[in-house]
Each structure stands twice: as C-alpha cells, then as structure tokens.
Amino acid sequence: MKVFCEACKSEAETKASGIAPLEEILPPRWKRRLIDGRSYILCDICGHPKQLLGAFSPYLIDALGLDEHAICEEIPEREDFYAPRANKE
C-alpha cells in the first residue's frame, strides 16, 4: 500500500496485515498530525517537530492551506527524530 504526505506529496510503501491503527502502519518517522481538528499524514520532514513547534513554518501553512494561527493538537516526543549518539552516556 502507498501512503502520501499531504504537504510535499512524497510517497512511501507500507504494509498492513489486517486491521491496524494508522500510526502502526505508517513508514518510520511518518506521523499523523491533528491540526485544527483535521487529520494530516505527514512525512518525516514535513511532520518534523521543527515544522510544528511554536508556530507553523511558512512552508506548512502554504502547503496545507492552514490559517497562520492553526494549532497542532498533539506534539510528539522530540527524541524520535534524532539518531542516537555514539558517545551518549
């Protein structure tokens, strides 16, 4: 099955066996974001917390047709977007 990022229109392949929650079948780091009551599927770049925290990036506002005062109803843990450090203690 193919999924598409609603902002940049990139696509990725994913597999689903039976009925599963969307979050479990999305490609790694792809996210479902709730913005002003609407659900969006965003790739790892468009859905990155840096695009969402504080205020939405001008790119996302334009790509999704958002109001400049739109609110993301769920912000993910930031750690899931960073690779582990080799020397992390």
N, C-alpha and C positions, 0 to 999 in steps of 0.2 A: 504494500500500500504506500502511496506517496502522500506526504504532507507538505504544505506550502506555508512559508512565512507570509503573514498578511501585510507586512511592511515592505520588505525588499523583494518578495515573490520568489525567493530561492526555494528549492525543493530538496527533500531528502526521503530516502526509503526507510520504512519501518515495518515491523512485523507484529501482528496481533493474532493470538490464538484464542479464539472465543471472545467472550465479553470481558473487557478490561477497562479500568479507568484511563482516561486520555493521558494523564500525567505519566502513567507507567509505559505507554507505548510510544511516546514521543522520542525522537533521537536524543542522544546525550546533550544536555545543557539547553535544549529547546524547552520553552515554557509556555504555559497557558497563563495569560495575564488578564485580570479583571480590571477594566478601565471604564470608569463611569457607567458601571452596570452591564457592560458588554464584554464578552469573552473574545480574546485575540490569541492566536497561535503565533509565537514569535521565535525566530531562530536564535542561536546563541549570541549573535552580535546585536540584533535589534532588541532582544529581550534582556540584554545585559543590564545589571543594576545601574550602571553609569548613565544609561539612557533614561532611567526612570526616577532616580533619587533626586530630591529637591524639587526640581521642575522637569517636565519632559523636554528632551532635546528637540531643537527645531526640526531635525530630521524626522523624528517620530510624529510630531504634530502634523507635519506636511504629509507624510506617507500614509498615516491612518486617518487623516482628516479630523484630528482632535481639536477640541477647544483648548486654548492656551492655559486654561485653569483646570484641565482634566485631572482626575485623581486615580492613581493605581490603588486598588483595594487590597492588594497583597504584595508585599515586597519580600523577595526570597532572602535566604541567608547568603551573604556575600561570598563566603568561603567556597561555595560550589563552583565558582567561576575562576578560581585561581588554582594553578598547578601546585602540588606540594613542593616545598623547598627541600633540597637535598640535605641541607645542614640544619633543618628545623629540629629543635630540642623539645 
